[in-house]
């Protein structure tokens, strides 16, 4: 199961990287269009869609690599049961909040599809298509937080707090 979850997080990260390449391509096309006097409608919108997809799809991978910004002012000073209790409470809140994000992201994409909602820019893209990146990223983030909570409940979660975080001046 661990290999499957890690593959899921890595796959989402690769999709995020691909979306970043999409941002690059759209920006380069817009620049080339200005230099060579041609216009491709929707490049700004597609750059934005790709940026949003990249951000959401990278969330779970970033979480699992301990790269999210984490305020350790309180938890870094706790030890033992108090620290574990705060970790469990934090992870339970994160599961709840990421669950809400996932639910409403999926619902938004589904409703956009049902109502045939399209972009108001000149590309007229059906909005459920770019919203899929957000919904999938939010769902994978929910899975990652559930994974973290279960690992913490089993007592197998690594507690890495860099020393410099504890000694700010």
C-alpha positions as a printed Julia matrix, in Angstrom:
169×3 Matrix{Float64}:
   0.0    0.0     0.0
   2.88   2.36    0.78
   4.31   1.97   -2.73
   0.9    2.67   -4.26
   0.44   5.84   -2.2
   3.95   7.05   -2.94
   3.32   6.41   -6.65
   0.11   8.44   -6.38
   1.93  11.39   -4.8
   4.79  11.16   -7.3
   2.36  10.91  -10.22
   0.56  14.03   -9.05
   3.92  15.81   -8.77
   4.78  14.82  -12.35
   1.41  16.14  -13.52
   2.16  19.38  -11.64
   5.51  19.6   -13.41
   3.77  19.05  -16.73
   1.33  21.84  -15.86
   4.3   24.12  -15.14
   5.64  23.3   -18.59
   2.19  24.3   -19.86
   2.56  27.68  -18.14
   5.96  28.11  -19.77
   4.61  27.22  -23.22
   1.67  29.63  -22.88
   3.92  32.48  -21.75
   6.41  31.81  -24.53
   3.58  31.74  -27.1
   2.29  35.08  -25.81
   5.77  36.6   -26.01
   6.37  35.19  -29.49
   2.98  36.47  -30.57
   3.88  40.0   -29.53
   7.27  39.79  -31.25
   6.0   38.3   -34.52
   2.58  39.98  -34.68
   0.24  37.03  -34.22
  -2.33  36.36  -31.54
  -3.35  33.05  -30.02
  -6.53  33.64  -28.04
  -6.64  32.17  -24.56
  -2.93  31.94  -23.8
  -3.36  34.01  -20.63
  -6.31  31.9   -19.51
  -4.53  28.63  -20.21
  -1.44  29.84  -18.36
  -3.69  30.55  -15.38
  -5.41  27.16  -15.62
  -2.03  25.44  -15.76
  -0.72  27.44  -12.81
  -3.73  26.48  -10.68
  -3.42  22.82  -11.66
   0.31  22.84  -10.84
  -0.32  24.33   -7.43
  -3.04  21.9    -6.43
  -1.43  18.79   -7.9
   1.83  19.47   -6.05
   0.25  19.83   -2.6
   0.28  16.17   -1.54
   3.81  15.52   -2.78
   5.04  18.62   -0.97
   3.3   17.5     2.24
   4.79  14.02    2.11
   8.29  15.46    1.62
   7.87  17.74    4.68
   8.26  20.83    2.51
   5.09  22.66    3.59
   5.69  25.71    5.73
   4.97  24.69    9.28
   4.8   26.92   12.32
   6.76  25.05   14.98
   6.74  27.71   17.69
   4.53  25.66   20.02
   5.0   22.1    18.88
   8.78  22.42   18.82
   8.76  23.08   22.56
   6.48  20.16   23.41
   7.54  16.59   24.03
   5.95  13.24   24.71
   2.2   12.93   25.0
   1.54  16.65   24.68
   3.4   16.82   21.39
   1.71  13.69   20.05
  -1.69  15.0    21.11
  -1.12  18.28   19.3
   0.13  16.43   16.22
  -2.98  14.23   16.19
  -5.27  17.2    16.69
  -3.51  19.15   13.9
  -3.68  16.22   11.49
  -7.36  15.58   12.31
  -8.12  19.24   11.56
  -6.11  19.0     8.35
  -8.09  15.9     7.3
 -11.35  17.73    7.98
 -10.32  20.89    6.13
  -8.78  19.05    3.17
 -11.9   16.88    3.03
 -14.05  19.99    2.76
 -11.74  21.42    0.1
 -11.89  18.16   -1.85
 -15.67  17.88   -1.56
 -16.34  21.43   -2.71
 -13.69  21.27   -5.46
 -15.22  18.12   -6.92
 -18.69  19.6    -6.53
 -17.62  22.79   -8.32
 -16.19  20.86  -11.28
 -19.29  18.64  -11.42
 -21.67  21.6   -11.31
 -19.67  23.45  -13.96
 -20.06  20.39  -16.16
 -23.8   20.09  -15.46
 -24.48  23.77  -16.13
 -22.15  23.93  -19.16
 -20.31  26.8   -17.5
 -17.69  28.32  -19.81
 -14.86  30.77  -19.34
 -15.72  34.42  -19.85
 -12.44  35.09  -21.64
 -12.09  34.7   -25.4
 -11.08  31.03  -25.14
 -14.6   29.97  -23.98
 -13.22  26.84  -22.33
 -15.71  24.67  -20.44
 -14.68  25.43  -16.86
 -14.96  21.87  -15.6
 -11.85  20.98  -17.62
  -9.41  23.26  -15.76
 -11.27  22.65  -12.49
 -10.39  18.95  -12.7
  -6.78  19.76  -11.77
  -7.94  21.49   -8.61
 -10.37  18.7    -7.7
  -7.86  15.89   -8.28
  -5.14  17.76   -6.38
  -7.5   18.37   -3.44
  -8.52  14.7    -3.39
  -4.91  13.54   -3.4
  -4.12  16.03   -0.61
  -6.97  14.52    1.43
  -5.51  11.05    0.89
  -2.08  12.34    1.96
  -3.43  13.88    5.17
  -5.33  10.68    6.0
  -2.1    8.79    5.33
  -0.18  11.12    7.66
  -2.83  10.76   10.38
  -2.75   6.96   10.19
   1.05   6.9    10.24
   1.0    9.18   13.31
  -1.6    6.99   15.03
   0.7    3.99   14.49
   3.61   5.98   15.94
   5.67   5.71   12.75
   5.75   9.37   11.74
   9.17  11.03   11.75
   9.4   14.13   13.92
  11.85  16.37   12.14
  12.18  19.88   13.48
  15.25  21.71   12.26
  17.3   23.32   15.01
  17.25  26.72   13.32
  13.45  26.79   13.58
  13.76  26.6    17.36
  16.39  29.34   17.67
  15.07  32.34   15.74
  16.68  35.61   16.62
